[in-house]
Amino acid sequence: MSPLRWDVLTVGLVLALPVLALYLRGDFPLDEVLARLPWCLLAGWGAVALLRWAATPQARPADSGARPAPRVPDEDPTPVA
C-alpha cells in the first residue's frame, strides 16, 4: 500500500492538525513542526493499514476451493421417505 494514497494523506492530515495548531499558537517552532509531520504521515499509514486489514474478510478453508467428500460406493443415492 502506497503511503501517498488519498486515505492515508487524509488521516495523516487529521493527525497533524494538533501539531499545526501548536505551531499557530506559538508553542512549537517551525523546525519542531517539520520534524513531527512525517510521524503524522507514518501514523496515518499505520492506521489505514490496520483498518484495511481488519476490514478484509479472511478466507475460510471451505471457501478455498475444497472439493466435497467422495460418495461411498455402497451408499444408496435415493432418499428414504
HTML snippet that shows the backbone in 3Dmol.js (N, CA, C, O; Angstrom):
<script src="https://3Dmol.org/build/3Dmol-min.js"></script>
<div id="view" style="width:600px;height:400px;position:relative"></div>
<script>
const pdb = `
ATOM      1  N   MET A   1       0.846  -1.167   0.000  1.00  0.00           N
ATOM      2  CA  MET A   1       0.000   0.000   0.000  1.00  0.00           C
ATOM      3  C   MET A   1       0.896   1.236   0.000  1.00  0.00           C
ATOM      4  O   MET A   1       1.816   1.362   0.808  1.00  0.00           O
ATOM      5  N   SER A   2       0.609   2.112  -0.899  1.00  0.00           N
ATOM      6  CA  SER A   2       1.404   3.323  -1.061  1.00  0.00           C
ATOM      7  C   SER A   2       1.135   4.312   0.073  1.00  0.00           C
ATOM      8  O   SER A   2      -0.016   4.476   0.477  1.00  0.00           O
ATOM      9  N   PRO A   3       2.165   4.971   0.594  1.00  0.00           N
ATOM     10  CA  PRO A   3       1.928   5.960   1.643  1.00  0.00           C
ATOM     11  C   PRO A   3       1.371   7.276   1.106  1.00  0.00           C
ATOM     12  O   PRO A   3       1.097   8.186   1.889  1.00  0.00           O
ATOM     13  N   LEU A   4       1.197   7.399  -0.210  1.00  0.00           N
ATOM     14  CA  LEU A   4       0.655   8.625  -0.781  1.00  0.00           C
ATOM     15  C   LEU A   4      -0.760   8.438  -1.318  1.00  0.00           C
ATOM     16  O   LEU A   4      -1.169   9.150  -2.235  1.00  0.00           O
ATOM     17  N   ARG A   5      -1.510   7.493  -0.762  1.00  0.00           N
ATOM     18  CA  ARG A   5      -2.907   7.312  -1.135  1.00  0.00           C
ATOM     19  C   ARG A   5      -3.733   8.417  -0.492  1.00  0.00           C
ATOM     20  O   ARG A   5      -3.308   9.006   0.502  1.00  0.00           O
ATOM     21  N   TRP A   6      -4.903   8.704  -1.042  1.00  0.00           N
ATOM     22  CA  TRP A   6      -5.735   9.801  -0.542  1.00  0.00           C
ATOM     23  C   TRP A   6      -6.206   9.528   0.876  1.00  0.00           C
ATOM     24  O   TRP A   6      -6.288  10.458   1.678  1.00  0.00           O
ATOM     25  N   ASP A   7      -6.523   8.267   1.213  1.00  0.00           N
ATOM     26  CA  ASP A   7      -6.993   7.987   2.565  1.00  0.00           C
ATOM     27  C   ASP A   7      -5.866   8.103   3.586  1.00  0.00           C
ATOM     28  O   ASP A   7      -6.091   8.543   4.713  1.00  0.00           O
ATOM     29  N   VAL A   8      -4.657   7.711   3.197  1.00  0.00           N
ATOM     30  CA  VAL A   8      -3.504   7.848   4.094  1.00  0.00           C
ATOM     31  C   VAL A   8      -3.177   9.326   4.319  1.00  0.00           C
ATOM     32  O   VAL A   8      -2.905   9.748   5.443  1.00  0.00           O
ATOM     33  N   LEU A   9      -3.207  10.103   3.240  1.00  0.00           N
ATOM     34  CA  LEU A   9      -2.927  11.530   3.382  1.00  0.00           C
ATOM     35  C   LEU A   9      -3.992  12.238   4.211  1.00  0.00           C
ATOM     36  O   LEU A   9      -3.677  13.148   4.978  1.00  0.00           O
ATOM     37  N   THR A  10      -5.245  11.831   4.064  1.00  0.00           N
ATOM     38  CA  THR A  10      -6.318  12.443   4.844  1.00  0.00           C
ATOM     39  C   THR A  10      -6.162  12.142   6.331  1.00  0.00           C
ATOM     40  O   THR A  10      -6.287  13.042   7.162  1.00  0.00           O
ATOM     41  N   VAL A  11      -5.893  10.893   6.669  1.00  0.00           N
ATOM     42  CA  VAL A  11      -5.710  10.532   8.074  1.00  0.00           C
ATOM     43  C   VAL A  11      -4.454  11.195   8.625  1.00  0.00           C
ATOM     44  O   VAL A  11      -4.441  11.645   9.770  1.00  0.00           O
ATOM     45  N   GLY A  12      -3.394  11.257   7.815  1.00  0.00           N
ATOM     46  CA  GLY A  12      -2.176  11.948   8.250  1.00  0.00           C
ATOM     47  C   GLY A  12      -2.418  13.419   8.504  1.00  0.00           C
ATOM     48  O   GLY A  12      -1.871  13.982   9.452  1.00  0.00           O
ATOM     49  N   LEU A  13      -3.234  14.055   7.665  1.00  0.00           N
ATOM     50  CA  LEU A  13      -3.564  15.467   7.876  1.00  0.00           C
ATOM     51  C   LEU A  13      -4.389  15.658   9.144  1.00  0.00           C
ATOM     52  O   LEU A  13      -4.169  16.608   9.895  1.00  0.00           O
ATOM     53  N   VAL A  14      -5.321  14.772   9.377  1.00  0.00           N
ATOM     54  CA  VAL A  14      -6.121  14.860  10.613  1.00  0.00           C
ATOM     55  C   VAL A  14      -5.230  14.688  11.839  1.00  0.00           C
ATOM     56  O   VAL A  14      -5.404  15.380  12.842  1.00  0.00           O
ATOM     57  N   LEU A  15      -4.281  13.768  11.755  1.00  0.00           N
ATOM     58  CA  LEU A  15      -3.369  13.576  12.883  1.00  0.00           C
ATOM     59  C   LEU A  15      -2.378  14.732  13.026  1.00  0.00           C
ATOM     60  O   LEU A  15      -1.832  14.944  14.109  1.00  0.00           O
ATOM     61  N   ALA A  16      -2.142  15.476  11.955  1.00  0.00           N
ATOM     62  CA  ALA A  16      -1.217  16.606  12.007  1.00  0.00           C
ATOM     63  C   ALA A  16      -1.895  17.894  12.479  1.00  0.00           C
ATOM     64  O   ALA A  16      -1.206  18.870  12.777  1.00  0.00           O
ATOM     65  N   LEU A  17      -3.203  17.918  12.553  1.00  0.00           N
ATOM     66  CA  LEU A  17      -3.896  19.136  12.967  1.00  0.00           C
ATOM     67  C   LEU A  17      -3.469  19.643  14.347  1.00  0.00           C
ATOM     68  O   LEU A  17      -3.271  20.849  14.496  1.00  0.00           O
ATOM     69  N   PRO A  18      -3.315  18.786  15.364  1.00  0.00           N
ATOM     70  CA  PRO A  18      -2.832  19.304  16.657  1.00  0.00           C
ATOM     71  C   PRO A  18      -1.422  19.893  16.580  1.00  0.00           C
ATOM     72  O   PRO A  18      -1.122  20.878  17.254  1.00  0.00           O
ATOM     73  N   VAL A  19      -0.566  19.296  15.765  1.00  0.00           N
ATOM     74  CA  VAL A  19       0.797  19.817  15.625  1.00  0.00           C
ATOM     75  C   VAL A  19       0.761  21.190  14.959  1.00  0.00           C
ATOM     76  O   VAL A  19       1.463  22.110  15.377  1.00  0.00           O
ATOM     77  N   LEU A  20      -0.062  21.320  13.921  1.00  0.00           N
ATOM     78  CA  LEU A  20      -0.190  22.614  13.254  1.00  0.00           C
ATOM     79  C   LEU A  20      -0.829  23.656  14.167  1.00  0.00           C
ATOM     80  O   LEU A  20      -0.464  24.831  14.123  1.00  0.00           O
ATOM     81  N   ALA A  21      -1.777  23.230  14.990  1.00  0.00           N
ATOM     82  CA  ALA A  21      -2.400  24.159  15.936  1.00  0.00           C
ATOM     83  C   ALA A  21      -1.396  24.637  16.982  1.00  0.00           C
ATOM     84  O   ALA A  21      -1.415  25.804  17.373  1.00  0.00           O
ATOM     85  N   LEU A  22      -0.527  23.749  17.431  1.00  0.00           N
ATOM     86  CA  LEU A  22       0.500  24.151  18.393  1.00  0.00           C
ATOM     87  C   LEU A  22       1.499  25.117  17.754  1.00  0.00           C
ATOM     88  O   LEU A  22       2.035  25.997  18.427  1.00  0.00           O
ATOM     89  N   TYR A  23       1.746  24.952  16.462  1.00  0.00           N
ATOM     90  CA  TYR A  23       2.622  25.900  15.762  1.00  0.00           C
ATOM     91  C   TYR A  23       1.957  27.276  15.672  1.00  0.00           C
ATOM     92  O   TYR A  23       2.590  28.301  15.921  1.00  0.00           O
ATOM     93  N   LEU A  24       0.680  27.279  15.315  1.00  0.00           N
ATOM     94  CA  LEU A  24      -0.029  28.552  15.183  1.00  0.00           C
ATOM     95  C   LEU A  24      -0.181  29.256  16.529  1.00  0.00           C
ATOM     96  O   LEU A  24      -0.214  30.485  16.585  1.00  0.00           O
ATOM     97  N   ARG A  25      -0.272  28.489  17.607  1.00  0.00           N
ATOM     98  CA  ARG A  25      -0.383  29.067  18.944  1.00  0.00           C
ATOM     99  C   ARG A  25       0.955  29.601  19.444  1.00  0.00           C
ATOM    100  O   ARG A  25       0.999  30.434  20.350  1.00  0.00           O
ATOM    101  N   GLY A  26       2.041  29.119  18.851  1.00  0.00           N
ATOM    102  CA  GLY A  26       3.361  29.594  19.224  1.00  0.00           C
ATOM    103  C   GLY A  26       4.120  28.673  20.154  1.00  0.00           C
ATOM    104  O   GLY A  26       5.190  29.038  20.641  1.00  0.00           O
ATOM    105  N   ASP A  27       3.590  27.482  20.412  1.00  0.00           N
ATOM    106  CA  ASP A  27       4.259  26.543  21.317  1.00  0.00           C
ATOM    107  C   ASP A  27       5.375  25.757  20.621  1.00  0.00           C
ATOM    108  O   ASP A  27       6.356  25.384  21.265  1.00  0.00           O
ATOM    109  N   PHE A  28       5.239  25.502  19.320  1.00  0.00           N
ATOM    110  CA  PHE A  28       6.240  24.763  18.572  1.00  0.00           C
ATOM    111  C   PHE A  28       6.912  25.689  17.570  1.00  0.00           C
ATOM    112  O   PHE A  28       6.227  26.438  16.874  1.00  0.00           O
ATOM    113  N   PRO A  29       8.231  25.654  17.481  1.00  0.00           N
ATOM    114  CA  PRO A  29       8.895  26.369  16.380  1.00  0.00           C
ATOM    115  C   PRO A  29       8.732  25.572  15.083  1.00  0.00           C
ATOM    116  O   PRO A  29       8.307  24.417  15.098  1.00  0.00           O
ATOM    117  N   LEU A  30       9.073  26.202  13.978  1.00  0.00           N
ATOM    118  CA  LEU A  30       8.867  25.582  12.671  1.00  0.00           C
ATOM    119  C   LEU A  30       9.683  24.302  12.513  1.00  0.00           C
ATOM    120  O   LEU A  30       9.196  23.343  11.914  1.00  0.00           O
ATOM    121  N   ASP A  31      10.903  24.258  13.031  1.00  0.00           N
ATOM    122  CA  ASP A  31      11.708  23.038  12.876  1.00  0.00           C
ATOM    123  C   ASP A  31      11.115  21.869  13.659  1.00  0.00           C
ATOM    124  O   ASP A  31      11.245  20.718  13.241  1.00  0.00           O
ATOM    125  N   GLU A  32      10.464  22.150  14.790  1.00  0.00           N
ATOM    126  CA  GLU A  32       9.802  21.087  15.547  1.00  0.00           C
ATOM    127  C   GLU A  32       8.586  20.551  14.784  1.00  0.00           C
ATOM    128  O   GLU A  32       8.340  19.345  14.773  1.00  0.00           O
ATOM    129  N   VAL A  33       7.841  21.438  14.158  1.00  0.00           N
ATOM    130  CA  VAL A  33       6.677  21.021  13.367  1.00  0.00           C
ATOM    131  C   VAL A  33       7.120  20.178  12.186  1.00  0.00           C
ATOM    132  O   VAL A  33       6.522  19.139  11.907  1.00  0.00           O
ATOM    133  N   LEU A  34       8.159  20.613  11.490  1.00  0.00           N
ATOM    134  CA  LEU A  34       8.642  19.860  10.330  1.00  0.00           C
ATOM    135  C   LEU A  34       9.230  18.514  10.735  1.00  0.00           C
ATOM    136  O   LEU A  34       9.242  17.580   9.932  1.00  0.00           O
ATOM    137  N   ALA A  35       9.711  18.404  11.951  1.00  0.00           N
ATOM    138  CA  ALA A  35      10.230  17.118  12.421  1.00  0.00           C
ATOM    139  C   ALA A  35       9.092  16.161  12.785  1.00  0.00           C
ATOM    140  O   ALA A  35       9.265  14.945  12.716  1.00  0.00           O
ATOM    141  N   ARG A  36       7.946  16.691  13.167  1.00  0.00           N
ATOM    142  CA  ARG A  36       6.837  15.829  13.600  1.00  0.00           C
ATOM    143  C   ARG A  36       5.863  15.471  12.479  1.00  0.00           C
ATOM    144  O   ARG A  36       5.141  14.481  12.602  1.00  0.00           O
ATOM    145  N   LEU A  37       5.820  16.227  11.408  1.00  0.00           N
ATOM    146  CA  LEU A  37       4.870  15.951  10.329  1.00  0.00           C
ATOM    147  C   LEU A  37       5.088  14.591   9.651  1.00  0.00           C
ATOM    148  O   LEU A  37       4.100  13.924   9.346  1.00  0.00           O
ATOM    149  N   PRO A  38       6.322  14.144   9.400  1.00  0.00           N
ATOM    150  CA  PRO A  38       6.469  12.789   8.832  1.00  0.00           C
ATOM    151  C   PRO A  38       5.945  11.694   9.759  1.00  0.00           C
ATOM    152  O   PRO A  38       5.465  10.663   9.288  1.00  0.00           O
ATOM    153  N   TRP A  39       6.032  11.907  11.064  1.00  0.00           N
ATOM    154  CA  TRP A  39       5.493  10.930  12.002  1.00  0.00           C
ATOM    155  C   TRP A  39       3.969  10.874  11.921  1.00  0.00           C
ATOM    156  O   TRP A  39       3.372   9.816  12.117  1.00  0.00           O
ATOM    157  N   CYS A  40       3.345  12.005  11.635  1.00  0.00           N
ATOM    158  CA  CYS A  40       1.888  12.020  11.455  1.00  0.00           C
ATOM    159  C   CYS A  40       1.503  11.229  10.206  1.00  0.00           C
ATOM    160  O   CYS A  40       0.519  10.490  10.214  1.00  0.00           O
ATOM    161  N   LEU A  41       2.279  11.386   9.135  1.00  0.00           N
ATOM    162  CA  LEU A  41       2.023  10.618   7.922  1.00  0.00           C
ATOM    163  C   LEU A  41       2.237   9.127   8.161  1.00  0.00           C
ATOM    164  O   LEU A  41       1.468   8.301   7.669  1.00  0.00           O
ATOM    165  N   LEU A  42       3.264   8.785   8.905  1.00  0.00           N
ATOM    166  CA  LEU A  42       3.525   7.376   9.219  1.00  0.00           C
ATOM    167  C   LEU A  42       2.413   6.796  10.087  1.00  0.00           C
ATOM    168  O   LEU A  42       1.992   5.660   9.871  1.00  0.00           O
ATOM    169  N   ALA A  43       1.941   7.553  11.053  1.00  0.00           N
ATOM    170  CA  ALA A  43       0.838   7.080  11.890  1.00  0.00           C
ATOM    171  C   ALA A  43      -0.439   6.926  11.075  1.00  0.00           C
ATOM    172  O   ALA A  43      -1.207   5.991  11.302  1.00  0.00           O
ATOM    173  N   GLY A  44      -0.675   7.832  10.129  1.00  0.00           N
ATOM    174  CA  GLY A  44      -1.831   7.701   9.243  1.00  0.00           C
ATOM    175  C   GLY A  44      -1.738   6.460   8.378  1.00  0.00           C
ATOM    176  O   GLY A  44      -2.733   5.763   8.181  1.00  0.00           O
ATOM    177  N   TRP A  45      -0.546   6.176   7.856  1.00  0.00           N
ATOM    178  CA  TRP A  45      -0.352   4.966   7.057  1.00  0.00           C
ATOM    179  C   TRP A  45      -0.611   3.717   7.897  1.00  0.00           C
ATOM    180  O   TRP A  45      -1.253   2.776   7.429  1.00  0.00           O
ATOM    181  N   GLY A  46      -0.114   3.706   9.132  1.00  0.00           N
ATOM    182  CA  GLY A  46      -0.332   2.552  10.010  1.00  0.00           C
ATOM    183  C   GLY A  46      -1.795   2.369  10.368  1.00  0.00           C
ATOM    184  O   GLY A  46      -2.285   1.241  10.407  1.00  0.00           O
ATOM    185  N   ALA A  47      -2.500   3.462  10.629  1.00  0.00           N
ATOM    186  CA  ALA A  47      -3.921   3.366  10.970  1.00  0.00           C
ATOM    187  C   ALA A  47      -4.740   2.853   9.791  1.00  0.00           C
ATOM    188  O   ALA A  47      -5.615   2.005   9.967  1.00  0.00           O
ATOM    189  N   VAL A  48      -4.467   3.357   8.601  1.00  0.00           N
ATOM    190  CA  VAL A  48      -5.208   2.905   7.418  1.00  0.00           C
ATOM    191  C   VAL A  48      -4.874   1.452   7.107  1.00  0.00           C
ATOM    192  O   VAL A  48      -5.759   0.684   6.730  1.00  0.00           O
ATOM    193  N   ALA A  49      -3.623   1.068   7.255  1.00  0.00           N
ATOM    194  CA  ALA A  49      -3.248  -0.327   7.004  1.00  0.00           C
ATOM    195  C   ALA A  49      -3.945  -1.262   7.990  1.00  0.00           C
ATOM    196  O   ALA A  49      -4.403  -2.338   7.606  1.00  0.00           O
ATOM    197  N   LEU A  50      -4.026  -0.862   9.242  1.00  0.00           N
ATOM    198  CA  LEU A  50      -4.698  -1.680  10.247  1.00  0.00           C
ATOM    199  C   LEU A  50      -6.193  -1.780   9.955  1.00  0.00           C
ATOM    200  O   LEU A  50      -6.771  -2.861  10.072  1.00  0.00           O
ATOM    201  N   LEU A  51      -6.818  -0.687   9.583  1.00  0.00           N
ATOM    202  CA  LEU A  51      -8.244  -0.718   9.263  1.00  0.00           C
ATOM    203  C   LEU A  51      -8.532  -1.541   8.015  1.00  0.00           C
ATOM    204  O   LEU A  51      -9.525  -2.267   7.962  1.00  0.00           O
ATOM    205  N   ARG A  52      -7.668  -1.430   7.011  1.00  0.00           N
ATOM    206  CA  ARG A  52      -7.872  -2.238   5.801  1.00  0.00           C
ATOM    207  C   ARG A  52      -7.685  -3.721   6.094  1.00  0.00           C
ATOM    208  O   ARG A  52      -8.412  -4.558   5.560  1.00  0.00           O
ATOM    209  N   TRP A  53      -6.718  -4.045   6.937  1.00  0.00           N
ATOM    210  CA  TRP A  53      -6.507  -5.448   7.306  1.00  0.00           C
ATOM    211  C   TRP A  53      -7.705  -5.984   8.078  1.00  0.00           C
ATOM    212  O   TRP A  53      -8.124  -7.121   7.857  1.00  0.00           O
ATOM    213  N   ALA A  54      -8.259  -5.181   8.979  1.00  0.00           N
ATOM    214  CA  ALA A  54      -9.395  -5.629   9.776  1.00  0.00           C
ATOM    215  C   ALA A  54     -10.673  -5.706   8.946  1.00  0.00           C
ATOM    216  O   ALA A  54     -11.569  -6.486   9.270  1.00  0.00           O
ATOM    217  N   ALA A  55     -10.771  -4.919   7.894  1.00  0.00           N
ATOM    218  CA  ALA A  55     -11.994  -4.883   7.097  1.00  0.00           C
ATOM    219  C   ALA A  55     -12.038  -5.953   6.018  1.00  0.00           C
ATOM    220  O   ALA A  55     -13.122  -6.272   5.529  1.00  0.00           O
ATOM    221  N   THR A  56     -10.912  -6.515   5.633  1.00  0.00           N
ATOM    222  CA  THR A  56     -10.930  -7.539   4.586  1.00  0.00           C
ATOM    223  C   THR A  56     -11.356  -8.872   5.185  1.00  0.00           C
ATOM    224  O   THR A  56     -10.856  -9.270   6.237  1.00  0.00           O
ATOM    225  N   PRO A  57     -12.274  -9.562   4.520  1.00  0.00           N
ATOM    226  CA  PRO A  57     -12.706 -10.864   5.040  1.00  0.00           C
ATOM    227  C   PRO A  57     -11.585 -11.897   4.912  1.00  0.00           C
ATOM    228  O   PRO A  57     -10.877 -11.950   3.907  1.00  0.00           O
ATOM    229  N   GLN A  58     -11.450 -12.693   5.929  1.00  0.00           N
ATOM    230  CA  GLN A  58     -10.439 -13.739   5.923  1.00  0.00           C
ATOM    231  C   GLN A  58     -10.982 -14.951   5.174  1.00  0.00           C
ATOM    232  O   GLN A  58     -12.162 -15.278   5.300  1.00  0.00           O
ATOM    233  N   ALA A  59     -10.139 -15.616   4.402  1.00  0.00           N
ATOM    234  CA  ALA A  59     -10.551 -16.789   3.641  1.00  0.00           C
ATOM    235  C   ALA A  59     -10.717 -17.971   4.582  1.00  0.00           C
ATOM    236  O   ALA A  59      -9.819 -18.314   5.350  1.00  0.00           O
ATOM    237  N   ARG A  60     -11.884 -18.577   4.500  1.00  0.00           N
ATOM    238  CA  ARG A  60     -12.137 -19.773   5.303  1.00  0.00           C
ATOM    239  C   ARG A  60     -11.668 -20.993   4.527  1.00  0.00           C
ATOM    240  O   ARG A  60     -11.613 -20.952   3.298  1.00  0.00           O
ATOM    241  N   PRO A  61     -11.329 -22.078   5.215  1.00  0.00           N
ATOM    242  CA  PRO A  61     -10.871 -23.271   4.492  1.00  0.00           C
ATOM    243  C   PRO A  61     -11.922 -23.807   3.523  1.00  0.00           C
ATOM    244  O   PRO A  61     -11.551 -24.360   2.487  1.00  0.00           O
ATOM    245  N   ALA A  62     -13.215 -23.667   3.811  1.00  0.00           N
ATOM    246  CA  ALA A  62     -14.252 -24.175   2.916  1.00  0.00           C
ATOM    247  C   ALA A  62     -14.336 -23.325   1.653  1.00  0.00           C
ATOM    248  O   ALA A  62     -14.769 -23.824   0.614  1.00  0.00           O
ATOM    249  N   ASP A  63     -13.939 -22.073   1.712  1.00  0.00           N
ATOM    250  CA  ASP A  63     -14.004 -21.197   0.553  1.00  0.00           C
ATOM    251  C   ASP A  63     -12.784 -21.322  -0.357  1.00  0.00           C
ATOM    252  O   ASP A  63     -12.772 -20.743  -1.443  1.00  0.00           O
ATOM    253  N   SER A  64     -11.798 -22.036   0.047  1.00  0.00           N
ATOM    254  CA  SER A  64     -10.558 -22.070  -0.719  1.00  0.00           C
ATOM    255  C   SER A  64     -10.568 -23.142  -1.815  1.00  0.00           C
ATOM    256  O   SER A  64      -9.506 -23.631  -2.200  1.00  0.00           O
ATOM    257  N   GLY A  65     -11.727 -23.509  -2.312  1.00  0.00           N
ATOM    258  CA  GLY A  65     -11.802 -24.464  -3.410  1.00  0.00           C
ATOM    259  C   GLY A  65     -11.725 -25.913  -2.964  1.00  0.00           C
ATOM    260  O   GLY A  65     -11.316 -26.775  -3.741  1.00  0.00           O
ATOM    261  N   ALA A  66     -12.108 -26.195  -1.732  1.00  0.00           N
ATOM    262  CA  ALA A  66     -12.083 -27.572  -1.250  1.00  0.00           C
ATOM    263  C   ALA A  66     -13.166 -28.379  -1.964  1.00  0.00           C
ATOM    264  O   ALA A  66     -14.274 -27.891  -2.184  1.00  0.00           O
ATOM    265  N   ARG A  67     -12.840 -29.587  -2.314  1.00  0.00           N
ATOM    266  CA  ARG A  67     -13.791 -30.454  -3.004  1.00  0.00           C
ATOM    267  C   ARG A  67     -14.660 -31.178  -1.980  1.00  0.00           C
ATOM    268  O   ARG A  67     -14.206 -31.463  -0.871  1.00  0.00           O
ATOM    269  N   PRO A  68     -15.907 -31.477  -2.345  1.00  0.00           N
ATOM    270  CA  PRO A  68     -16.743 -32.248  -1.407  1.00  0.00           C
ATOM    271  C   PRO A  68     -16.209 -33.672  -1.276  1.00  0.00           C
ATOM    272  O   PRO A  68     -15.525 -34.184  -2.162  1.00  0.00           O
ATOM    273  N   ALA A  69     -16.531 -34.280  -0.175  1.00  0.00           N
ATOM    274  CA  ALA A  69     -16.061 -35.647   0.078  1.00  0.00           C
ATOM    275  C   ALA A  69     -16.693 -36.606  -0.934  1.00  0.00           C
ATOM    276  O   ALA A  69     -17.873 -36.471  -1.256  1.00  0.00           O
ATOM    277  N   PRO A  70     -15.928 -37.560  -1.433  1.00  0.00           N
ATOM    278  CA  PRO A  70     -16.496 -38.508  -2.410  1.00  0.00           C
ATOM    279  C   PRO A  70     -17.531 -39.411  -1.740  1.00  0.00           C
ATOM    280  O   PRO A  70     -17.456 -39.707  -0.548  1.00  0.00           O
ATOM    281  N   ARG A  71     -18.505 -39.839  -2.558  1.00  0.00           N
ATOM    282  CA  ARG A  71     -19.539 -40.730  -2.027  1.00  0.00           C
ATOM    283  C   ARG A  71     -18.967 -42.114  -1.784  1.00  0.00           C
ATOM    284  O   ARG A  71     -18.035 -42.561  -2.452  1.00  0.00           O
ATOM    285  N   VAL A  72     -19.552 -42.762  -0.819  1.00  0.00           N
ATOM    286  CA  VAL A  72     -19.184 -44.154  -0.546  1.00  0.00           C
ATOM    287  C   VAL A  72     -19.906 -45.008  -1.577  1.00  0.00           C
ATOM    288  O   VAL A  72     -21.103 -44.804  -1.776  1.00  0.00           O
ATOM    289  N   PRO A  73     -19.249 -45.955  -2.246  1.00  0.00           N
ATOM    290  CA  PRO A  73     -19.888 -46.724  -3.329  1.00  0.00           C
ATOM    291  C   PRO A  73     -21.085 -47.538  -2.865  1.00  0.00           C
ATOM    292  O   PRO A  73     -21.988 -47.755  -3.673  1.00  0.00           O
ATOM    293  N   ASP A  74     -21.157 -48.003  -1.628  1.00  0.00           N
ATOM    294  CA  ASP A  74     -22.257 -48.830  -1.168  1.00  0.00           C
ATOM    295  C   ASP A  74     -23.457 -47.995  -0.720  1.00  0.00           C
ATOM    296  O   ASP A  74     -24.473 -48.553  -0.306  1.00  0.00           O
ATOM    297  N   GLU A  75     -23.357 -46.698  -0.796  1.00  0.00           N
ATOM    298  CA  GLU A  75     -24.411 -45.824  -0.302  1.00  0.00           C
ATOM    299  C   GLU A  75     -25.529 -45.720  -1.335  1.00  0.00           C
ATOM    300  O   GLU A  75     -25.262 -45.612  -2.532  1.00  0.00           O
ATOM    301  N   ASP A  76     -26.779 -45.752  -0.878  1.00  0.00           N
ATOM    302  CA  ASP A  76     -27.928 -45.624  -1.763  1.00  0.00           C
ATOM    303  C   ASP A  76     -28.171 -44.133  -2.039  1.00  0.00           C
ATOM    304  O   ASP A  76     -28.397 -43.372  -1.098  1.00  0.00           O
ATOM    305  N   PRO A  77     -28.129 -43.692  -3.329  1.00  0.00           N
ATOM    306  CA  PRO A  77     -28.259 -42.287  -3.628  1.00  0.00           C
ATOM    307  C   PRO A  77     -29.692 -41.765  -3.487  1.00  0.00           C
ATOM    308  O   PRO A  77     -29.884 -40.552  -3.410  1.00  0.00           O
ATOM    309  N   THR A  78     -30.699 -42.634  -3.451  1.00  0.00           N
ATOM    310  CA  THR A  78     -32.077 -42.165  -3.354  1.00  0.00           C
ATOM    311  C   THR A  78     -32.437 -41.935  -1.889  1.00  0.00           C
ATOM    312  O   THR A  78     -32.096 -42.752  -1.035  1.00  0.00           O
ATOM    313  N   PRO A  79     -33.121 -40.832  -1.590  1.00  0.00           N
ATOM    314  CA  PRO A  79     -33.518 -40.570  -0.205  1.00  0.00           C
ATOM    315  C   PRO A  79     -34.675 -41.485   0.221  1.00  0.00           C
ATOM    316  O   PRO A  79     -35.530 -41.861  -0.581  1.00  0.00           O
ATOM    317  N   VAL A  80     -34.664 -41.814   1.470  1.00  0.00           N
ATOM    318  CA  VAL A  80     -35.708 -42.663   2.022  1.00  0.00           C
ATOM    319  C   VAL A  80     -36.749 -41.755   2.664  1.00  0.00           C
ATOM    320  O   VAL A  80     -36.416 -40.910   3.494  1.00  0.00           O
ATOM    321  N   ALA A  81     -38.039 -41.935   2.270  1.00  0.00           N
ATOM    322  CA  ALA A  81     -39.085 -41.073   2.798  1.00  0.00           C
ATOM    323  C   ALA A  81     -39.878 -41.756   3.876  1.00  0.00           C
ATOM    324  O   ALA A  81     -40.804 -41.164   4.430  1.00  0.00           O
TER     325      ALA A  81
END
`;
const viewer = $3Dmol.createViewer("view");
viewer.addModel(pdb, "pdb");
viewer.setStyle({}, {cartoon: {color: "spectrum"}});
viewer.zoomTo();
viewer.render();
</script>
